[in-house]
């Protein structure tokens, strides 16, 4: 981690100093600033917040919104909750993995797409559902997902 990055992390910590439960907002701010929460940040945060490295690592690894590597330009989250599973979500996941050449939780080698999963998007009546770049899509099948991805990645 560069000296400049360390100083930027310390500035983020200072901005949240004195807040109750400041670790979560600090981690979100770090991810917004750097695109991820690099493992090199963990000991620095532990020292700055006077908590253990295990506490910091536990929060980062528990919440799926925190990434240890930068996300792709297009974020795809496929719903795998029971309602979506009952109407073909697993087939959609398998298709996405095959077409993109990556597994859930990974980013394509060119950095264009990160494939994630979620266990409810609140779109149960329109499953299988996905969220692509923050937009909600429902009643997806493999060809509909392909069309969404083509639209959402055009120009990126």
Secondary structure, 3 states (H helix, E strand, C coil): CCHHHHHHHHHHHHHCCCCCCHHHHHHHHHHHHHCCCCHHHHHHHHHHHCCCHHHHHHHHHHCCCCCCCCCCCEEEEEECCHHHHCCCHHHHHHHHHHHHCCCCCCECCCCCEEEEEECCCCCHHHCCCEEECCEEECCCCHHHHHHHHHHHHCCC
